[in-house]
Amino acid sequence: MTVVSVTAVIVTVAAGHGRLPGVSLLTHIPPGGIFSSMESEKKESRLRRLRRIEGQVRGVARMVEEDRYCIDIMTQIAAIHAALRRVEEEVLEDHLKHCVTHAIHSGDAAEQQQKIAELMEVLQRARR
């Protein structure tokens, strides 16, 4: 599921509500942390990707120090953005499959509204 289709679903569900009353946005972190339910294999894969991205960022810093050609630097920065987007999409997918699905199945309307509000906030922040 892409970010655009997730946005459409969330906007459809929350249309007309603006901020949901009584919902504290992005303040609830489940026991064990945000990645507590992430499968070990996926977690390791994402950590490897993030380490690779970290190396790319260090490489761009060296390119700037060496006064490399601007277009080459921008090309590397675009690659970093793309790699981060892939990790972001995977984490979002896990969140939808686990946390949001749990809220839906729980029948707890407040928890469902909180998950919708959290997603709306993070997606709006990503647009900035």
C-alpha positions in Angstrom: 0.0 0.0 0.0 1.5 3.4 -0.9 1.5 6.5 1.2 -1.0 8.1 -1.3 -3.5 5.4 -0.9 -3.1 5.3 2.8 -3.7 9.0 2.9 -6.9 8.6 0.8 -8.2 6.0 3.2 -7.4 8.0 6.3 -8.8 11.2 4.8 -12.0 9.4 3.9 -12.4 8.0 7.4 -11.5 11.2 9.2 -13.2 13.6 6.7 -14.9 16.5 8.4 -13.4 15.8 11.8 -10.3 17.9 11.6 -8.4 17.1 14.8 -10.2 14.5 16.7 -11.2 15.6 20.2 -9.5 14.1 23.2 -6.9 12.4 21.1 -3.3 13.0 22.1 -1.3 12.8 18.9 2.0 10.9 18.6 2.4 10.7 22.4 1.5 7.0 23.0 4.5 4.7 22.6 3.6 1.1 23.3 5.4 -0.9 26.0 8.7 -2.2 24.6 9.0 0.7 22.2 7.7 1.5 18.7 9.4 -1.5 17.1 8.4 -4.1 19.7 6.2 -6.0 17.3 8.6 -5.8 14.3 9.7 -9.2 13.2 13.4 -9.9 13.9 14.2 -10.5 10.3 12.5 -7.3 9.1 14.1 -5.3 11.9 17.6 -6.6 10.9 16.9 -5.8 7.2 15.9 -2.3 8.1 18.8 -1.7 10.3 21.2 -2.9 7.5 19.5 -0.4 5.1 19.7 2.4 7.6 23.4 1.7 8.2 23.9 1.8 4.4 22.1 5.1 4.3 24.3 6.4 7.1 27.3 5.5 5.0 25.8 7.3 2.0 25.4 10.4 4.1 29.0 10.2 5.2 30.0 9.9 1.6 28.0 13.0 0.7 29.8 14.9 3.5 33.1 13.8 2.0 32.0 15.0 -1.4 31.1 18.4 0.0 34.5 18.6 1.8 36.2 17.7 -1.5 34.2 20.4 -3.4 32.8 17.8 -5.8 30.5 18.7 -8.6 27.1 19.9 -7.3 25.1 17.7 -9.6 27.0 14.6 -8.3 26.2 15.6 -4.7 22.5 16.2 -5.5 22.3 12.8 -7.3 23.6 11.1 -4.1 21.2 13.1 -1.9 18.3 12.0 -4.1 19.5 8.4 -3.7 19.5 8.9 0.1 15.9 10.3 0.0 14.7 7.3 -2.1 16.3 4.8 0.3 14.8 6.5 3.3 11.4 6.6 1.6 11.6 2.8 1.1 12.4 2.2 4.8 9.6 4.6 5.7 7.1 2.8 3.5 8.0 -0.6 5.1 7.6 0.8 8.6 4.3 2.4 7.7 3.1 -0.9 6.2 4.0 -2.7 9.4 2.2 -0.1 11.4 -0.9 -0.5 9.3 -0.8 -4.3 9.5 -0.2 -4.5 13.2 -1.0 -1.4 15.2 -3.9 -0.1 13.1 -5.3 -3.6 12.6 -5.2 -4.2 16.3 -7.0 -1.0 17.0 -9.7 -1.9 14.5 -10.2 -5.4 15.9 -10.2 -4.1 19.5 -13.5 -2.3 18.9 -12.1 0.5 21.0 -13.3 3.7 19.3 -10.9 5.9 21.1 -7.9 3.8 20.1 -9.1 3.7 16.5 -9.5 7.5 16.5 -6.0 7.8 18.0 -4.4 5.7 15.3 -6.2 7.7 12.6 -5.1 10.9 14.1 -1.5 9.7 14.5 -1.3 8.7 10.9 -2.9 12.0 9.7 -0.3 13.9 11.7 2.7 12.0 10.5 1.5 12.1 6.9 0.9 15.9 7.1 4.3 16.4 8.6 5.9 14.3 5.8 4.4 16.7 3.2 6.2 19.7 4.7 
